[in-house]
Amino acid sequence: MENRLRELRAARRWSQADLADRCQVSRQAINAIETGRYDPSLPLAFTIAYVFGLTIEQIFRPDRPETTGNPARQ
């Protein structure tokens, strides 16, 4: 899943620890989400969206499906 977490956090000059505190998760969890190693649970995605005052869709986007070999896309 793609996300804008790093961009949004940097715009507010928050560290990963600052955002983690606001979301009540570990700094490592924020790092894993930012780097795409972990997709947040739905409740955590809602919390992150609330902290930034945005919708989930404004922060998270599904990975784009491959267009080759997909009969529905041809």
PyMOL Python script that loads the backbone (N, CA, C, O; Angstrom):
from pymol import cmd

cmd.read_pdbstr("""\
ATOM      1  N   MET A   1       0.847  -1.165   0.000  1.00  0.00           N
ATOM      2  CA  MET A   1       0.000   0.000   0.000  1.00  0.00           C
ATOM      3  C   MET A   1       0.901   1.238   0.000  1.00  0.00           C
ATOM      4  O   MET A   1       1.847   1.327   0.781  1.00  0.00           O
ATOM      5  N   GLU A   2       0.602   2.164  -0.861  1.00  0.00           N
ATOM      6  CA  GLU A   2       1.335   3.427  -0.897  1.00  0.00           C
ATOM      7  C   GLU A   2       0.738   4.370   0.143  1.00  0.00           C
ATOM      8  O   GLU A   2      -0.448   4.289   0.463  1.00  0.00           O
ATOM      9  N   ASN A   3       1.581   5.272   0.671  1.00  0.00           N
ATOM     10  CA  ASN A   3       1.051   6.241   1.635  1.00  0.00           C
ATOM     11  C   ASN A   3       1.845   7.532   1.594  1.00  0.00           C
ATOM     12  O   ASN A   3       2.961   7.574   1.077  1.00  0.00           O
ATOM     13  N   ARG A   4       1.262   8.579   2.142  1.00  0.00           N
ATOM     14  CA  ARG A   4       1.864   9.911   2.198  1.00  0.00           C
ATOM     15  C   ARG A   4       2.323  10.253   3.616  1.00  0.00           C
ATOM     16  O   ARG A   4       2.517  11.424   3.944  1.00  0.00           O
ATOM     17  N   LEU A   5       2.494   9.249   4.439  1.00  0.00           N
ATOM     18  CA  LEU A   5       2.772   9.481   5.854  1.00  0.00           C
ATOM     19  C   LEU A   5       4.020  10.333   6.070  1.00  0.00           C
ATOM     20  O   LEU A   5       3.978  11.314   6.812  1.00  0.00           O
ATOM     21  N   ARG A   6       5.125   9.969   5.432  1.00  0.00           N
ATOM     22  CA  ARG A   6       6.376  10.714   5.617  1.00  0.00           C
ATOM     23  C   ARG A   6       6.206  12.178   5.194  1.00  0.00           C
ATOM     24  O   ARG A   6       6.649  13.092   5.890  1.00  0.00           O
ATOM     25  N   GLU A   7       5.562  12.380   4.051  1.00  0.00           N
ATOM     26  CA  GLU A   7       5.329  13.727   3.536  1.00  0.00           C
ATOM     27  C   GLU A   7       4.487  14.557   4.511  1.00  0.00           C
ATOM     28  O   GLU A   7       4.827  15.701   4.813  1.00  0.00           O
ATOM     29  N   LEU A   8       3.402  13.980   4.995  1.00  0.00           N
ATOM     30  CA  LEU A   8       2.509  14.699   5.911  1.00  0.00           C
ATOM     31  C   LEU A   8       3.189  14.975   7.251  1.00  0.00           C
ATOM     32  O   LEU A   8       3.034  16.053   7.825  1.00  0.00           O
ATOM     33  N   ARG A   9       3.929  14.011   7.731  1.00  0.00           N
ATOM     34  CA  ARG A   9       4.643  14.164   9.003  1.00  0.00           C
ATOM     35  C   ARG A   9       5.709  15.244   8.882  1.00  0.00           C
ATOM     36  O   ARG A   9       5.851  16.078   9.776  1.00  0.00           O
ATOM     37  N   ALA A  10       6.457  15.236   7.789  1.00  0.00           N
ATOM     38  CA  ALA A  10       7.525  16.218   7.583  1.00  0.00           C
ATOM     39  C   ALA A  10       6.959  17.630   7.455  1.00  0.00           C
ATOM     40  O   ALA A  10       7.567  18.587   7.935  1.00  0.00           O
ATOM     41  N   ALA A  11       5.809  17.766   6.817  1.00  0.00           N
ATOM     42  CA  ALA A  11       5.184  19.081   6.659  1.00  0.00           C
ATOM     43  C   ALA A  11       4.831  19.700   8.013  1.00  0.00           C
ATOM     44  O   ALA A  11       4.788  20.922   8.153  1.00  0.00           O
ATOM     45  N   ARG A  12       4.582  18.854   8.993  1.00  0.00           N
ATOM     46  CA  ARG A  12       4.252  19.340  10.343  1.00  0.00           C
ATOM     47  C   ARG A  12       5.478  19.369  11.253  1.00  0.00           C
ATOM     48  O   ARG A  12       5.391  19.748  12.420  1.00  0.00           O
ATOM     49  N   ARG A  13       6.616  18.963  10.699  1.00  0.00           N
ATOM     50  CA  ARG A  13       7.875  18.908  11.443  1.00  0.00           C
ATOM     51  C   ARG A  13       7.799  17.993  12.653  1.00  0.00           C
ATOM     52  O   ARG A  13       8.371  18.269  13.707  1.00  0.00           O
ATOM     53  N   TRP A  14       7.070  16.886  12.470  1.00  0.00           N
ATOM     54  CA  TRP A  14       6.965  15.876  13.514  1.00  0.00           C
ATOM     55  C   TRP A  14       7.992  14.790  13.252  1.00  0.00           C
ATOM     56  O   TRP A  14       8.243  14.432  12.102  1.00  0.00           O
ATOM     57  N   SER A  15       8.573  14.278  14.288  1.00  0.00           N
ATOM     58  CA  SER A  15       9.421  13.095  14.164  1.00  0.00           C
ATOM     59  C   SER A  15       8.516  11.862  14.100  1.00  0.00           C
ATOM     60  O   SER A  15       7.310  11.944  14.337  1.00  0.00           O
ATOM     61  N   GLN A  16       9.118  10.738  13.779  1.00  0.00           N
ATOM     62  CA  GLN A  16       8.341   9.501  13.820  1.00  0.00           C
ATOM     63  C   GLN A  16       7.833   9.249  15.237  1.00  0.00           C
ATOM     64  O   GLN A  16       6.722   8.756  15.429  1.00  0.00           O
ATOM     65  N   ALA A  17       8.655   9.593  16.224  1.00  0.00           N
ATOM     66  CA  ALA A  17       8.245   9.411  17.621  1.00  0.00           C
ATOM     67  C   ALA A  17       7.062  10.309  17.969  1.00  0.00           C
ATOM     68  O   ALA A  17       6.162   9.894  18.699  1.00  0.00           O
ATOM     69  N   ASP A  18       7.057  11.545  17.447  1.00  0.00           N
ATOM     70  CA  ASP A  18       5.930  12.451  17.698  1.00  0.00           C
ATOM     71  C   ASP A  18       4.631  11.862  17.161  1.00  0.00           C
ATOM     72  O   ASP A  18       3.612  11.840  17.851  1.00  0.00           O
ATOM     73  N   LEU A  19       4.685  11.385  15.912  1.00  0.00           N
ATOM     74  CA  LEU A  19       3.481  10.801  15.319  1.00  0.00           C
ATOM     75  C   LEU A  19       3.080   9.530  16.054  1.00  0.00           C
ATOM     76  O   LEU A  19       1.894   9.284  16.277  1.00  0.00           O
ATOM     77  N   ALA A  20       4.059   8.731  16.426  1.00  0.00           N
ATOM     78  CA  ALA A  20       3.772   7.499  17.163  1.00  0.00           C
ATOM     79  C   ALA A  20       3.055   7.806  18.470  1.00  0.00           C
ATOM     80  O   ALA A  20       2.089   7.129  18.822  1.00  0.00           O
ATOM     81  N   ASP A  21       3.519   8.825  19.192  1.00  0.00           N
ATOM     82  CA  ASP A  21       2.858   9.219  20.443  1.00  0.00           C
ATOM     83  C   ASP A  21       1.411   9.632  20.193  1.00  0.00           C
ATOM     84  O   ASP A  21       0.515   9.250  20.946  1.00  0.00           O
ATOM     85  N   ARG A  22       1.184  10.403  19.149  1.00  0.00           N
ATOM     86  CA  ARG A  22      -0.176  10.859  18.836  1.00  0.00           C
ATOM     87  C   ARG A  22      -1.094   9.690  18.460  1.00  0.00           C
ATOM     88  O   ARG A  22      -2.299   9.731  18.707  1.00  0.00           O
ATOM     89  N   CYS A  23      -0.510   8.659  17.866  1.00  0.00           N
ATOM     90  CA  CYS A  23      -1.299   7.497  17.424  1.00  0.00           C
ATOM     91  C   CYS A  23      -1.275   6.348  18.429  1.00  0.00           C
ATOM     92  O   CYS A  23      -1.945   5.333  18.235  1.00  0.00           O
ATOM     93  N   GLN A  24      -0.515   6.507  19.486  1.00  0.00           N
ATOM     94  CA  GLN A  24      -0.372   5.499  20.534  1.00  0.00           C
ATOM     95  C   GLN A  24       0.150   4.169  19.989  1.00  0.00           C
ATOM     96  O   GLN A  24      -0.364   3.098  20.313  1.00  0.00           O
ATOM     97  N   VAL A  25       1.190   4.268  19.149  1.00  0.00           N
ATOM     98  CA  VAL A  25       1.904   3.101  18.642  1.00  0.00           C
ATOM     99  C   VAL A  25       3.396   3.359  18.802  1.00  0.00           C
ATOM    100  O   VAL A  25       3.798   4.438  19.238  1.00  0.00           O
ATOM    101  N   SER A  26       4.206   2.385  18.455  1.00  0.00           N
ATOM    102  CA  SER A  26       5.653   2.557  18.560  1.00  0.00           C
ATOM    103  C   SER A  26       6.200   3.342  17.367  1.00  0.00           C
ATOM    104  O   SER A  26       5.581   3.405  16.304  1.00  0.00           O
ATOM    105  N   ARG A  27       7.363   3.931  17.570  1.00  0.00           N
ATOM    106  CA  ARG A  27       8.048   4.615  16.482  1.00  0.00           C
ATOM    107  C   ARG A  27       8.372   3.614  15.371  1.00  0.00           C
ATOM    108  O   ARG A  27       8.332   3.954  14.188  1.00  0.00           O
ATOM    109  N   GLN A  28       8.690   2.385  15.759  1.00  0.00           N
ATOM    110  CA  GLN A  28       9.000   1.347  14.780  1.00  0.00           C
ATOM    111  C   GLN A  28       7.797   1.034  13.891  1.00  0.00           C
ATOM    112  O   GLN A  28       7.956   0.739  12.706  1.00  0.00           O
ATOM    113  N   ALA A  29       6.599   1.099  14.463  1.00  0.00           N
ATOM    114  CA  ALA A  29       5.391   0.863  13.667  1.00  0.00           C
ATOM    115  C   ALA A  29       5.218   1.958  12.616  1.00  0.00           C
ATOM    116  O   ALA A  29       4.880   1.673  11.468  1.00  0.00           O
ATOM    117  N   ILE A  30       5.449   3.202  13.008  1.00  0.00           N
ATOM    118  CA  ILE A  30       5.356   4.321  12.058  1.00  0.00           C
ATOM    119  C   ILE A  30       6.401   4.153  10.961  1.00  0.00           C
ATOM    120  O   ILE A  30       6.100   4.343   9.783  1.00  0.00           O
ATOM    121  N   ASN A  31       7.622   3.799  11.337  1.00  0.00           N
ATOM    122  CA  ASN A  31       8.679   3.581  10.353  1.00  0.00           C
ATOM    123  C   ASN A  31       8.295   2.474   9.377  1.00  0.00           C
ATOM    124  O   ASN A  31       8.489   2.622   8.171  1.00  0.00           O
ATOM    125  N   ALA A  32       7.758   1.378   9.877  1.00  0.00           N
ATOM    126  CA  ALA A  32       7.377   0.254   9.025  1.00  0.00           C
ATOM    127  C   ALA A  32       6.257   0.637   8.057  1.00  0.00           C
ATOM    128  O   ALA A  32       6.249   0.187   6.912  1.00  0.00           O
ATOM    129  N   ILE A  33       5.319   1.458   8.505  1.00  0.00           N
ATOM    130  CA  ILE A  33       4.236   1.911   7.624  1.00  0.00           C
ATOM    131  C   ILE A  33       4.806   2.833   6.551  1.00  0.00           C
ATOM    132  O   ILE A  33       4.494   2.684   5.370  1.00  0.00           O
ATOM    133  N   GLU A  34       5.641   3.786   6.963  1.00  0.00           N
ATOM    134  CA  GLU A  34       6.226   4.731   6.006  1.00  0.00           C
ATOM    135  C   GLU A  34       7.041   4.036   4.927  1.00  0.00           C
ATOM    136  O   GLU A  34       7.012   4.449   3.767  1.00  0.00           O
ATOM    137  N   THR A  35       7.753   3.008   5.285  1.00  0.00           N
ATOM    138  CA  THR A  35       8.623   2.317   4.331  1.00  0.00           C
ATOM    139  C   THR A  35       7.903   1.214   3.561  1.00  0.00           C
ATOM    140  O   THR A  35       8.511   0.543   2.727  1.00  0.00           O
ATOM    141  N   GLY A  36       6.623   1.022   3.832  1.00  0.00           N
ATOM    142  CA  GLY A  36       5.836   0.041   3.108  1.00  0.00           C
ATOM    143  C   GLY A  36       6.044  -1.398   3.545  1.00  0.00           C
ATOM    144  O   GLY A  36       5.610  -2.324   2.859  1.00  0.00           O
ATOM    145  N   ARG A  37       6.705  -1.595   4.680  1.00  0.00           N
ATOM    146  CA  ARG A  37       6.906  -2.953   5.183  1.00  0.00           C
ATOM    147  C   ARG A  37       5.698  -3.462   5.960  1.00  0.00           C
ATOM    148  O   ARG A  37       5.598  -4.656   6.243  1.00  0.00           O
ATOM    149  N   TYR A  38       4.780  -2.562   6.306  1.00  0.00           N
ATOM    150  CA  TYR A  38       3.622  -2.920   7.124  1.00  0.00           C
ATOM    151  C   TYR A  38       2.444  -2.065   6.694  1.00  0.00           C
ATOM    152  O   TYR A  38       2.571  -0.848   6.560  1.00  0.00           O
ATOM    153  N   ASP A  39       1.309  -2.691   6.480  1.00  0.00           N
ATOM    154  CA  ASP A  39       0.072  -1.962   6.216  1.00  0.00           C
ATOM    155  C   ASP A  39      -0.678  -1.842   7.535  1.00  0.00           C
ATOM    156  O   ASP A  39      -0.855  -2.838   8.237  1.00  0.00           O
ATOM    157  N   PRO A  40      -1.115  -0.649   7.878  1.00  0.00           N
ATOM    158  CA  PRO A  40      -1.787  -0.477   9.170  1.00  0.00           C
ATOM    159  C   PRO A  40      -3.137  -1.181   9.207  1.00  0.00           C
ATOM    160  O   PRO A  40      -3.783  -1.379   8.179  1.00  0.00           O
ATOM    161  N   SER A  41      -3.542  -1.551  10.410  1.00  0.00           N
ATOM    162  CA  SER A  41      -4.894  -2.087  10.593  1.00  0.00           C
ATOM    163  C   SER A  41      -5.882  -0.967  10.282  1.00  0.00           C
ATOM    164  O   SER A  41      -5.511   0.206  10.251  1.00  0.00           O
ATOM    165  N   LEU A  42      -7.117  -1.329  10.055  1.00  0.00           N
ATOM    166  CA  LEU A  42      -8.138  -0.317   9.776  1.00  0.00           C
ATOM    167  C   LEU A  42      -8.291   0.666  10.941  1.00  0.00           C
ATOM    168  O   LEU A  42      -8.351   1.872  10.701  1.00  0.00           O
ATOM    169  N   PRO A  43      -8.355   0.193  12.202  1.00  0.00           N
ATOM    170  CA  PRO A  43      -8.442   1.161  13.304  1.00  0.00           C
ATOM    171  C   PRO A  43      -7.238   2.110  13.351  1.00  0.00           C
ATOM    172  O   PRO A  43      -7.402   3.295  13.638  1.00  0.00           O
ATOM    173  N   LEU A  44      -6.036   1.603  13.074  1.00  0.00           N
ATOM    174  CA  LEU A  44      -4.861   2.480  13.079  1.00  0.00           C
ATOM    175  C   LEU A  44      -4.912   3.458  11.912  1.00  0.00           C
ATOM    176  O   LEU A  44      -4.537   4.620  12.070  1.00  0.00           O
ATOM    177  N   ALA A  45      -5.365   3.013  10.754  1.00  0.00           N
ATOM    178  CA  ALA A  45      -5.500   3.913   9.609  1.00  0.00           C
ATOM    179  C   ALA A  45      -6.481   5.045   9.924  1.00  0.00           C
ATOM    180  O   ALA A  45      -6.243   6.193   9.551  1.00  0.00           O
ATOM    181  N   PHE A  46      -7.577   4.727  10.607  1.00  0.00           N
ATOM    182  CA  PHE A  46      -8.527   5.759  11.021  1.00  0.00           C
ATOM    183  C   PHE A  46      -7.877   6.727  12.014  1.00  0.00           C
ATOM    184  O   PHE A  46      -8.091   7.937  11.933  1.00  0.00           O
ATOM    185  N   THR A  47      -7.097   6.206  12.934  1.00  0.00           N
ATOM    186  CA  THR A  47      -6.419   7.058  13.915  1.00  0.00           C
ATOM    187  C   THR A  47      -5.444   7.998  13.223  1.00  0.00           C
ATOM    188  O   THR A  47      -5.409   9.192  13.520  1.00  0.00           O
ATOM    189  N   ILE A  48      -4.656   7.464  12.306  1.00  0.00           N
ATOM    190  CA  ILE A  48      -3.699   8.295  11.573  1.00  0.00           C
ATOM    191  C   ILE A  48      -4.431   9.382  10.802  1.00  0.00           C
ATOM    192  O   ILE A  48      -4.018  10.542  10.822  1.00  0.00           O
ATOM    193  N   ALA A  49      -5.503   9.021  10.130  1.00  0.00           N
ATOM    194  CA  ALA A  49      -6.285  10.002   9.378  1.00  0.00           C
ATOM    195  C   ALA A  49      -6.830  11.080  10.310  1.00  0.00           C
ATOM    196  O   ALA A  49      -6.799  12.264   9.973  1.00  0.00           O
ATOM    197  N   TYR A  50      -7.326  10.683  11.467  1.00  0.00           N
ATOM    198  CA  TYR A  50      -7.855  11.644  12.447  1.00  0.00           C
ATOM    199  C   TYR A  50      -6.759  12.603  12.915  1.00  0.00           C
ATOM    200  O   TYR A  50      -6.986  13.809  13.011  1.00  0.00           O
ATOM    201  N   VAL A  51      -5.577  12.067  13.203  1.00  0.00           N
ATOM    202  CA  VAL A  51      -4.462  12.896  13.682  1.00  0.00           C
ATOM    203  C   VAL A  51      -4.102  13.965  12.649  1.00  0.00           C
ATOM    204  O   VAL A  51      -3.780  15.097  13.010  1.00  0.00           O
ATOM    205  N   PHE A  52      -4.155  13.606  11.375  1.00  0.00           N
ATOM    206  CA  PHE A  52      -3.815  14.568  10.319  1.00  0.00           C
ATOM    207  C   PHE A  52      -5.012  15.394   9.860  1.00  0.00           C
ATOM    208  O   PHE A  52      -4.842  16.349   9.102  1.00  0.00           O
ATOM    209  N   GLY A  53      -6.211  15.046  10.301  1.00  0.00           N
ATOM    210  CA  GLY A  53      -7.404  15.776   9.875  1.00  0.00           C
ATOM    211  C   GLY A  53      -7.753  15.509   8.421  1.00  0.00           C
ATOM    212  O   GLY A  53      -8.284  16.375   7.726  1.00  0.00           O
ATOM    213  N   LEU A  54      -7.446  14.293   7.966  1.00  0.00           N
ATOM    214  CA  LEU A  54      -7.709  13.902   6.580  1.00  0.00           C
ATOM    215  C   LEU A  54      -8.512  12.607   6.555  1.00  0.00           C
ATOM    216  O   LEU A  54      -8.746  11.989   7.594  1.00  0.00           O
ATOM    217  N   THR A  55      -8.928  12.205   5.365  1.00  0.00           N
ATOM    218  CA  THR A  55      -9.579  10.911   5.224  1.00  0.00           C
ATOM    219  C   THR A  55      -8.514   9.842   4.978  1.00  0.00           C
ATOM    220  O   THR A  55      -7.389  10.157   4.591  1.00  0.00           O
ATOM    221  N   ILE A  56      -8.866   8.610   5.199  1.00  0.00           N
ATOM    222  CA  ILE A  56      -7.940   7.506   4.934  1.00  0.00           C
ATOM    223  C   ILE A  56      -7.490   7.547   3.479  1.00  0.00           C
ATOM    224  O   ILE A  56      -6.314   7.328   3.189  1.00  0.00           O
ATOM    225  N   GLU A  57      -8.408   7.822   2.568  1.00  0.00           N
ATOM    226  CA  GLU A  57      -8.090   7.835   1.142  1.00  0.00           C
ATOM    227  C   GLU A  57      -7.107   8.937   0.772  1.00  0.00           C
ATOM    228  O   GLU A  57      -6.404   8.822  -0.232  1.00  0.00           O
ATOM    229  N   GLN A  58      -7.047   9.998   1.560  1.00  0.00           N
ATOM    230  CA  GLN A  58      -6.090  11.078   1.300  1.00  0.00           C
ATOM    231  C   GLN A  58      -4.681  10.714   1.759  1.00  0.00           C
ATOM    232  O   GLN A  58      -3.720  11.390   1.392  1.00  0.00           O
ATOM    233  N   ILE A  59      -4.547   9.670   2.544  1.00  0.00           N
ATOM    234  CA  ILE A  59      -3.239   9.256   3.070  1.00  0.00           C
ATOM    235  C   ILE A  59      -2.769   7.949   2.439  1.00  0.00           C
ATOM    236  O   ILE A  59      -1.601   7.815   2.075  1.00  0.00           O
ATOM    237  N   PHE A  60      -3.676   6.995   2.311  1.00  0.00           N
ATOM    238  CA  PHE A  60      -3.307   5.654   1.841  1.00  0.00           C
ATOM    239  C   PHE A  60      -3.940   5.363   0.488  1.00  0.00           C
ATOM    240  O   PHE A  60      -5.095   5.705   0.233  1.00  0.00           O
ATOM    241  N   ARG A  61      -3.146   4.715  -0.381  1.00  0.00           N
ATOM    242  CA  ARG A  61      -3.627   4.281  -1.691  1.00  0.00           C
ATOM    243  C   ARG A  61      -3.188   2.838  -1.910  1.00  0.00           C
ATOM    244  O   ARG A  61      -2.059   2.480  -1.573  1.00  0.00           O
ATOM    245  N   PRO A  62      -4.059   2.009  -2.467  1.00  0.00           N
ATOM    246  CA  PRO A  62      -3.621   0.635  -2.764  1.00  0.00           C
ATOM    247  C   PRO A  62      -2.543   0.666  -3.836  1.00  0.00           C
ATOM    248  O   PRO A  62      -2.492   1.583  -4.657  1.00  0.00           O
ATOM    249  N   ASP A  63      -1.686  -0.344  -3.820  1.00  0.00           N
ATOM    250  CA  ASP A  63      -0.696  -0.469  -4.880  1.00  0.00           C
ATOM    251  C   ASP A  63      -1.410  -0.590  -6.203  1.00  0.00           C
ATOM    252  O   ASP A  63      -2.481  -1.191  -6.288  1.00  0.00           O
ATOM    253  N   ARG A  64      -0.824  -0.023  -7.230  1.00  0.00           N
ATOM    254  CA  ARG A  64      -1.438  -0.131  -8.560  1.00  0.00           C
ATOM    255  C   ARG A  64      -1.271  -1.541  -9.084  1.00  0.00           C
ATOM    256  O   ARG A  64      -0.172  -2.093  -9.040  1.00  0.00           O
ATOM    257  N   PRO A  65      -2.358  -2.138  -9.584  1.00  0.00           N
ATOM    258  CA  PRO A  65      -2.239  -3.492 -10.141  1.00  0.00           C
ATOM    259  C   PRO A  65      -1.432  -3.469 -11.432  1.00  0.00           C
ATOM    260  O   PRO A  65      -1.422  -2.476 -12.161  1.00  0.00           O
ATOM    261  N   GLU A  66      -0.767  -4.565 -11.695  1.00  0.00           N
ATOM    262  CA  GLU A  66      -0.024  -4.710 -12.955  1.00  0.00           C
ATOM    263  C   GLU A  66      -1.034  -4.736 -14.093  1.00  0.00           C
ATOM    264  O   GLU A  66      -2.080  -5.373 -13.978  1.00  0.00           O
ATOM    265  N   THR A  67      -0.734  -4.054 -15.184  1.00  0.00           N
ATOM    266  CA  THR A  67      -1.659  -4.031 -16.321  1.00  0.00           C
ATOM    267  C   THR A  67      -1.375  -5.155 -17.295  1.00  0.00           C
ATOM    268  O   THR A  67      -2.253  -5.519 -18.078  1.00  0.00           O
ATOM    269  N   THR A  68      -0.169  -5.721 -17.273  1.00  0.00           N
ATOM    270  CA  THR A  68       0.139  -6.824 -18.181  1.00  0.00           C
ATOM    271  C   THR A  68      -0.382  -8.125 -17.599  1.00  0.00           C
ATOM    272  O   THR A  68      -0.227  -8.402 -16.409  1.00  0.00           O
ATOM    273  N   GLY A  69      -0.989  -8.897 -18.441  1.00  0.00           N
ATOM    274  CA  GLY A  69      -1.477 -10.196 -18.023  1.00  0.00           C
ATOM    275  C   GLY A  69      -2.805 -10.158 -17.279  1.00  0.00           C
ATOM    276  O   GLY A  69      -3.265 -11.198 -16.808  1.00  0.00           O
ATOM    277  N   ASN A  70      -3.423  -9.013 -17.160  1.00  0.00           N
ATOM    278  CA  ASN A  70      -4.693  -8.892 -16.466  1.00  0.00           C
ATOM    279  C   ASN A  70      -5.791  -8.709 -17.522  1.00  0.00           C
ATOM    280  O   ASN A  70      -5.942  -7.617 -18.070  1.00  0.00           O
ATOM    281  N   PRO A  71      -6.558  -9.771 -17.812  1.00  0.00           N
ATOM    282  CA  PRO A  71      -7.577  -9.685 -18.862  1.00  0.00           C
ATOM    283  C   PRO A  71      -8.616  -8.606 -18.615  1.00  0.00           C
ATOM    284  O   PRO A  71      -9.175  -8.065 -19.568  1.00  0.00           O
ATOM    285  N   ALA A  72      -8.887  -8.279 -17.357  1.00  0.00           N
ATOM    286  CA  ALA A  72      -9.893  -7.268 -17.056  1.00  0.00           C
ATOM    287  C   ALA A  72      -9.430  -5.878 -17.476  1.00  0.00           C
ATOM    288  O   ALA A  72     -10.254  -4.993 -17.709  1.00  0.00           O
ATOM    289  N   ARG A  73      -8.112  -5.682 -17.573  1.00  0.00           N
ATOM    290  CA  ARG A  73      -7.555  -4.368 -17.902  1.00  0.00           C
ATOM    291  C   ARG A  73      -7.218  -4.235 -19.380  1.00  0.00           C
ATOM    292  O   ARG A  73      -6.787  -3.167 -19.814  1.00  0.00           O
ATOM    293  N   GLN A  74      -7.405  -5.295 -20.165  1.00  0.00           N
ATOM    294  CA  GLN A  74      -7.012  -5.240 -21.579  1.00  0.00           C
ATOM    295  C   GLN A  74      -8.193  -4.953 -22.454  1.00  0.00           C
ATOM    296  O   GLN A  74      -8.052  -4.871 -23.675  1.00  0.00           O
TER     297      GLN A  74
END
""", "prot")
cmd.dss("prot")
cmd.show_as("cartoon", "prot")
cmd.util.cbc("prot")
cmd.orient("prot")
